[in-house]
Amino acid sequence: MNTTTRLVEVRRNVMKQNDQLAQALRERFREAGVCVVSLVSSPGAGKTALLEKTLARMRTRWRVGALVGDLATENDAARLARAEVPVRQITTGTVCHLDAAMVERALVDWNLFDLDLLFIENVGNLVCPASYDLGEEMRLALLSVTEGEDKPLKYPTIFNTADVAVITKVDLAEAAEFDLSAAHDSIQRVRPGMLVVEVSAKTGAGMEGWFDLLASRLRPRSHQLAHQGD
Amino acid sequence: MNTTTRLVEVRRNVMKQNDQLAQALRERFREAGVCVVSLVSSPGAGKTALLEKTLARMRTRWRVGALVGDLATENDAARLARAEVPVRQITTGTVCHLDAAMVERALVDWNLFDLDLLFIENVGNLVCPASYDLGEEMRLALLSVTEGEDKPLKYPTIFNTADVAVITKVDLAEAAEFDLSAAHDSIQRVRPGMLVVEVSAKTGAGMEGWFDLLASRLRPRSHQLAHQGD
């Protein structure tokens, strides 16, 4: 067997193990009643900025936490911790994606029953994370207006494994000469019927709709009535 | 041996094979007197836009060609072909990077002695291409002003394997509230002394300096004097 064939075979085993572990995680999340939302995108598409605003808002009504993946720094966890919710950094070294085992390890001392909503921010990469199920309920693929309208066509797999496309930095659309209608066409050509959200974490444009969409995925729970009110 | 250990070992073999092939390519490029420049970046950082302008300009004095990697489309080759230089697309399917074997195959019927300058545009990915030597003489790592100043710290390996950092889309710096000085600091922290170029392919800012830098890498050759003049 040559090296490439062997690599393909070993990779297939890795994927299979990951899928099994992700399925077990999904079951745990379901039992605990926590909605898990992952974010994938290019580096710099605005995952952390969107999360910062989302954590700050959602925490007023829900019990929220986040895991953030990066190769080398803990900058994102530091940024997100300002929202005063539990945040844990997963530092992957040279690994280009998160996998289910990393998520499982990061959650080892968290009680999932204490959460309603858990975000998982992947490493910035529009290719490799597509292959790794993390047990999430909803995967967001972010696309910033500065990246060009044809990104979904050029990176179809990641958009195909995602549930929602989020067009970010819409405040820069004019300066970047971004054609929103062409971007929507690209997304629909790759994944017909895909739900698309347009936001600017900076100006707040579209953010209310995004918060409503998220909230619609969360089940009203008795402890909310008992313990919280705002 | 468990799956992860086996994966690490198979990967090591793949890297070794790639390094050997890249070294052979480098030798072929040197013998043919062609300067090979590769470009790596996030999706949407502006590799193709920079190349479009660079091909159009450099072709007036030099014999230029390009290979462009993408997962799924031939959009970039179509864009670059407008510069009327030889361009070939490498479509990688789901593979997240170019490797030396793909470059070798793409060049199979090209006479390298007919070129002074060959560009290789990698798949948009700030992680995986770092590990694959393509036999290039100079590797550019592009960072657009819309991606944030800390990208070199978060993706240090790719900046460490590159020779030149190119900050792109500087025309959007103000709208994106990009702190150029912080970006320079990030780059120098990751790779002290790294050469940094700032450009806007859209407005032309910084492009003359970039063309001069490229030209300084090309050897004056007799056929230029004999066959060309502008």
Interface residues (C-beta under 8 A of the other chain):
Chain A: T3 T4 R6 L7 V10 R11 N13 V14 Q17 S42 P43 G44 D70 L71 A72 T73 N75 T94 C96 V123 G124 N125 L126 V127 C128 A130 S131 S144 T146 E147 G148 D150 K151 L153 K154 Y155 P156 T157 K169 L172 A175 A176
Chain B: T3 T4 R6 L7 V10 R11 N13 V14 Q17 S42 P43 G44 D70 L71 A72 T73 N75 T94 C96 V123 G124 N125 L126 V127 C128 A130 S131 S144 T146 E147 G148 D150 K151 L153 K154 Y155 P156 T157 K169 L172 A175 A176
